[in-house]
Amino acid sequence: SSHFGSSNFGSSSSPSRSRNPGPAVVDAMVEETKKIIASADVVFFDAAGCPFCRQAEEALAAKGIAFKKVDINTWRPAIKEITGKTSAPAVFIKGTYVGGCNDGTQPWHGVKPMLASGKFEEMLKS
């Protein structure tokens, strides 16, 4: 019997709606995400109801630092490709991933530690 019988598995769903998009979809998403990251000095990938997102956002606002806020859920597969992480927030300064609220990869340690040390503003000015 043929594998293409009368079953309609998958005929109504598109790959872009899939939980785990295929490599071509992720590649296209990474390109779009890189454009978003390049579109502002500070880009903040946010998740609704995320307490660490709120803390980081409040810390930036307290310093008067403007940022572009983007829903991470739309871009999570691409963020994972770019940063190796899927957690929110994911914050970029001038295209460089600096981590989340209190954590980040070396030499960056996330928004709050970088604001406390002056490193955040330093990167913005450079």
N, C-alpha and C positions, 0 to 999 in steps of 0.2 A: 504494500500500500504506500501511497505517496505521503511525504511529510507535509505537502501543501493541500491536504484534503479540504473539507468544507469547514474546518474549525476556523474561527476568526480571532485566534490568539494574537494580541498585539496589533491587530489591524486598525484599532481606533486610537491607540496611544502613540504619541510622537516621542522620539528619543529625548527631546529637550525637557519633557515633563518627568523623565525618569529620575528616581532617587540617586542613581549613580550614572551620570551622563557618560557617554563614550568619550574616548580620547580626542576625537575631532571637536566635539562639543566643548570639552574642557579647554582645549587649545584656543578656540575662538573666545571663550569666556575669559581666559587669562589675558588675551590681547585687549579685550574691552576693559577688564579690571585695571590693567596697566595704564590705560588712557585715563580712567577715573583717578587713579593714584597720582598721575602727572598733572591733573587738572587744578590742583590747589596745593598751597604750601603744607597744609596739615589736612590729612584725610583720615576720618574716624569711621571705621566700620563698626556699626552699632547693632545690638540685638535688643528688641523690645523686652522690657521687664528684667534686664540684666543689671544687677546691683553694681558690678564693677564698671559697667559702662557709665552709669549715673555718677559714680565717684570720680571717674576720669574726666567726664564732661564738666562736672562742677569745679574740679581743680583747674581745668583749662579756662573756664569762664571767670573764675576768681582772679586769674592772671590777665584777663582780657585778651586771650588768644583765640582768634577766629579759626574755625575749622569747617570742612565740608563733611556732613554726616551722611552715611550711606548704610542701608540695611544689609548687614552681613549675610543674612539668609539667602538672598538672591545670588550672592557671589562666593559662598563658602567653598565650593570645589576649587575655584580659582585661587582663593586666599590660601587654601591648603597647599596648592602647587607652589605659590610664591613664597610663603613663609614657613611651610612645614607644620603649621598649626591651624586649628579650626576654631579656636576660642575667641570670644569677644570680650572687650573690644580689640580690634586690630588697628593700630595707629601707625601712620606713615608721616614722616617729616621730609618734605622735599624728595619724595620717592623712596626714602629709606624706611624699612620696617623697624620700629623701635619698641615693639611689644604691646602689652595691654595696659592695665591700670597700674599694677605693682610688679609686673614681671616682664622680662624681655630677654632677648639674646644678647650676648656680649658684643660690643661694650655698652649696649643700651639696656636699661633696666625698667622700662615701662614709663608711663606718663608721670605718675606721682613722684617717684625717685628722681626723674630727670628734671622735673619742675623744681624740686627741693634743692638740687645741686646747681641749677642754672644752666644745665646742659641742653635743655629743651630750647630755651631762647637763643642759646649760642648756635645751635644747629639752624634755627630759623634765620638768623642773621647772616650765616656763612654763605 
